[in-house]
């Protein structure tokens, strides 16, 4: 009778098919690894959804940092923040997937060391940043390590990544301070802006006149020290401000203390 071995389910995501298939084949040779490969963000999403539906969730996502674009209408794209840093690449895929499957560990595969991109990957929820040309044994060590809640970075990147994360935290603190200067109503307006609502839609949602909404928006921009809605939304995202919740058909909305 053989001894049952706990198996690690790994999904390799890379739009360079030869690399993805070669890496998957190398990993599959390990006795405790089950592996699948996907050539795009949407394909990865389908694999993850199918695995979840079958009760065979993946444990680790290995994703190319320079993965091609994820279609704007996909579930992953909807889960990705709308600020200027959220380029639709492998790091953005990590962001969306980690929101949908928090237990999944993600490792970003990169062709070159880049402290800023590595810091963004960690912020997105990745547990590791590994060079594509590293040895198979090194990669396996990272895969097994992240399942023990370890974070893996090349030693040469550590100082740069810490510097980047410190700078990000400073910007976030500054952004939070600016948002705190807004009145409760201005924060409501800002959350509507983050949700992508225009002036008319904000007016209808908050039961205000378009002129009043315009004034609130101008005040928001002035207090945040920015000159455009896009810049205000990016700053709000850095401060952790989320979008206003959508109003669904049939919801009861209060107007002036009375149900609308």
C-alpha positions in Angstrom: 0.0 0.0 0.0 1.4 3.4 -1.0 1.4 6.3 1.4 -0.9 9.1 0.3 0.9 12.4 -0.4 -0.8 15.8 0.0 -0.7 17.4 -3.4 -0.1 21.0 -4.2 -2.3 22.4 -7.0 -0.4 25.0 -9.0 -1.7 27.2 -11.9 1.0 28.6 -14.3 -0.2 31.8 -16.1 2.0 33.1 -18.9 1.1 34.2 -22.5 4.4 32.7 -23.8 3.0 29.2 -24.4 6.4 27.4 -24.7 7.5 28.8 -21.3 4.2 28.1 -19.6 4.0 24.5 -20.9 7.7 23.8 -20.1 7.4 25.1 -16.6 4.2 23.2 -16.1 5.8 20.0 -17.3 8.8 20.5 -15.0 6.6 21.1 -12.0 4.4 18.1 -12.8 7.4 15.8 -12.5 7.3 16.4 -8.7 5.4 13.7 -6.8 3.4 16.2 -4.7 2.5 18.7 -7.4 -0.5 18.9 -9.7 -0.2 21.6 -12.3 -2.2 23.3 -15.0 -1.2 26.1 -17.4 -3.2 29.1 -18.8 -2.1 31.5 -21.5 -4.1 34.6 -20.4 -6.0 36.2 -17.6 -9.4 35.0 -18.8 -8.1 31.5 -19.2 -6.7 31.6 -15.7 -10.0 32.8 -14.4 -11.8 29.9 -16.1 -9.4 27.4 -14.6 -9.8 28.9 -11.1 -13.6 28.9 -11.4 -13.7 25.3 -12.7 -11.4 24.1 -9.9 -13.6 25.8 -7.3 -16.7 24.3 -8.7 -15.2 20.9 -8.7 -14.0 21.2 -5.1 -10.4 21.1 -6.3 -9.2 24.7 -5.7 -5.7 25.7 -6.7 -3.2 26.5 -4.0 -0.6 28.6 -5.8 -0.8 30.9 -8.8 2.5 31.5 -10.7 1.8 34.5 -12.9 4.0 36.4 -15.4 4.5 40.0 -14.3 4.1 41.1 -17.9 1.0 39.1 -18.7 -1.2 40.5 -21.5 -4.2 42.6 -20.8 -7.3 41.3 -19.1 -10.6 42.3 -20.9 -12.3 45.2 -19.2 -15.6 43.4 -18.7 -14.2 40.3 -17.0 -14.7 39.5 -13.3 -11.0 40.0 -12.6 -11.0 43.5 -14.2 -14.1 44.5 -12.2 -12.2 43.4 -9.0 -9.1 45.5 -9.9 -8.9 49.1 -8.5 -9.6 51.9 -11.0 -6.5 54.1 -10.1 -3.6 54.9 -12.3 -1.4 52.1 -10.9 -3.8 49.4 -11.8 -2.3 48.4 -15.2 -4.0 45.3 -16.6 -1.1 42.9 -16.3 0.0 40.0 -14.1 0.0 42.1 -11.0 -3.5 43.3 -11.6 -4.6 39.7 -12.2 -3.2 38.9 -8.7 -5.2 41.7 -7.2 -8.5 40.5 -8.7 -7.9 36.8 -8.0 -6.8 37.4 -4.4 -10.0 39.3 -3.8 -12.1 36.4 -5.2 -10.0 33.6 -3.6 -8.2 35.0 -0.6 -6.7 31.6 0.3 -4.9 31.3 -3.0 -1.2 32.2 -2.8 0.3 34.1 -5.7 3.9 34.3 -6.9 4.9 36.7 -9.6 7.5 35.5 -12.2 9.7 38.3 -13.6 12.3 38.6 -16.3 14.2 41.3 -14.4 14.4 42.7 -10.9 12.3 45.8 -10.4 11.9 47.1 -6.8 8.9 49.2 -7.7 7.1 46.5 -9.5 7.9 44.0 -6.8 6.5 46.3 -4.2 3.3 46.7 -6.3 3.1 42.9 -6.5 3.3 42.6 -2.7 0.6 45.3 -2.3 -1.6 43.4 -4.7 -1.4 40.4 -2.5 1.4 38.4 -4.0 3.5 36.3 -1.6 6.6 36.2 -3.8 8.6 37.7 -6.6 10.9 35.2 -8.5 13.1 35.5 -11.5 12.0 33.5 -14.5 15.4 32.1 -14.9 15.7 30.8 -11.4 16.3 27.1 -10.8 13.4 24.7 -10.5 14.5 23.8 -7.0 14.4 27.5 -6.0 10.9 27.9 -7.5 9.7 24.8 -5.7 11.1 26.1 -2.4 9.2 29.3 -3.0 5.9 27.5 -3.8 6.2 25.4 -0.7 7.2 28.4 1.4 4.3 30.6 0.4 2.0 27.8 1.5 3.6 28.3 5.0 2.7 32.0 4.8 6.3 33.0 4.0 7.1 35.9 1.7 9.9 35.4 -0.8 11.9 38.1 -2.5 15.4 38.0 -4.0 17.9 39.4 -1.4 19.1 42.0 -3.9 15.6 43.5 -4.1 14.8 43.7 -0.4 16.2 47.1 0.4 14.6 48.7 -2.7 11.2 47.0 -2.0 11.2 48.2 1.6 12.0 51.7 0.4 9.2 51.6 -2.1 6.7 50.3 0.5 7.8 53.0 3.0 7.2 55.7 0.3 3.8 54.2 -0.5 2.8 54.3 3.1 3.8 57.9 3.3 1.7 58.8 0.3 -1.2 56.8 1.8 -0.9 58.7 5.1 -0.9 62.0 3.3 -3.9 60.9 1.2 -5.8 59.8 4.3 -5.2 63.1 5.9 -6.6 65.0 2.9 -9.7 62.8 2.8 -10.3 63.4 6.5 -10.5 67.1 5.7 -13.7 66.5 3.7 -17.2 66.9 5.2 -19.4 63.8 5.4 -21.3 64.9 2.3 -18.1 65.6 0.4 -16.9 62.1 1.2 -20.2 60.7 -0.1 -19.6 62.6 -3.3 -16.0 61.3 -3.5 -17.2 57.7 -3.1 -19.6 58.3 -6.0 -16.7 59.7 -8.0 -14.7 56.6 -7.2 -17.7 54.5 -8.4 -17.5 56.3 -11.8 -20.7 58.3 -11.4 -21.1 61.5 -13.3 -22.6 64.7 -11.9 -26.2 63.9 -12.9 -26.0 60.4 -11.5 -24.5 61.7 -8.3 -27.3 64.3 -8.0 -29.9 61.6 -8.5 -28.3 59.2 -6.0 -27.9 61.8 -3.3 -31.1 63.7 -4.1 -29.2 67.0 -4.7 -29.3 69.5 -7.6 -26.6 69.2 -10.2 -25.5 72.6 -9.3 -25.0 71.5 -5.6 -23.1 68.4 -6.8 -20.9 70.6 -8.9 -20.1 72.7 -5.9 -19.3 69.7 -3.8 -17.1 68.2 -6.5 -15.2 71.5 -6.8 -14.7 71.6 -3.0 -13.5 68.0 -3.1 -10.9 68.8 -5.8 -9.8 71.9 -3.9 -9.4 70.2 -0.5 -7.6 67.2 -2.1 -5.3 69.6 -4.0 -5.9 68.0 -7.4 -7.3 69.4 -10.7 -9.2 66.5 -12.1 -11.7 63.8 -11.2 -9.2 61.1 -12.3 -6.6 62.5 -9.9 -9.1 62.7 -7.1 -10.1 59.1 -7.6 -6.5 57.9 -7.6 -5.9 59.8 -4.4 -9.0 58.3 -2.8 -7.9 54.8 -3.8 -4.6 55.4 -2.1 -6.4 56.5 1.0 -8.5 53.3 1.0 -11.7 55.0 -0.1 -14.0 52.5 -1.8 -16.8 53.2 -4.3 -20.3 53.9 -3.3 -22.4 50.8 -3.3 -24.6 50.4 -6.3 -28.3 51.0 -5.9 -30.1 47.9 -7.0 -33.7 47.8 -8.5 -36.2 47.4 -5.7 -33.9 48.9 -3.0 -35.6 51.3 -0.6 -33.7 54.6 -0.6 -34.5 57.1 2.1 -35.0 60.7 1.1 -35.1 63.3 3.9 -35.7 60.6 6.5 -38.6 59.1 4.5 -38.6 56.0 2.3 -38.4 57.1 -1.4 
